[in-house]
């Protein structure tokens, strides 16, 4: 099976004269001020001026660096740095995949109301559903802890970011990375190579707060695995998790071209 990575697609787009140009919709593109803000494009949407977006980027980046537990600030940083190019690239990757297009049509949400966690806990070992539920239990979190997208103007792209955000714990279940700081940073490195979202790359700055042995483990073990697999695997945003709950994790890994990370 031929697998096209996001970097390879970007290189092809730049090097091929006849390749179609990426068209970014101009939503609320007319200048506006904080006193004359346009209508939201979807429930919860907050249109931002350019200065506001810049200040929010700097502020959320600083808060995320000094307190990595601030998931709300990490979420904001993900949104304000994803536009204008990166979230459209991820949306186009979904449009290029039959499964991705189906996800965009159906727009499923991953919450405690849409997924029966008790049923997942009772599934056979090593299934996607059971591994996902076990991960949530180990971390003491629920699917409802993911913030609502607010700062992406395009309504469809806002859903793409929401889908990426709600799928994060499935990425843990899929990769099997350990529940330690190196595991979380390694997952961000994998996501960066696979999605190109800037926030995932910026999250790797957290290595500065690790001990020498932990940084060495990341440099020698986890980062090589993360970048190699993130680049060559199919884009995980196109996995329809709700239809893969009973799939064996190893089978799904082989299907998308993903190696199990080192012990």
Secondary structure, 3 states (H helix, E strand, C coil): CCCCCHHHHHHHHHHCCCCCCCCCCCCCCCCCECCECCCCCCCCCCCCCHHHHHHHHHHHHHHHHHCCCCHHHHHHHHHHHHCCCHHHHHHHHHHCCHHHHHHHHHCCCCCCCCCCHHHHHCCCCCEHHHHHHHHHHHHCCCHHHCCCCCCCCCHHHHHHHHHHHHCHHHHHHHHCCCCCHHHHHHHHHHHHHHHCCHHHHHHHHHHHHCCHHHHHHHHHHHHHHHHHHHHHCCCHHHCCHHHCCCCEHHHHHHHHCCCCCCC
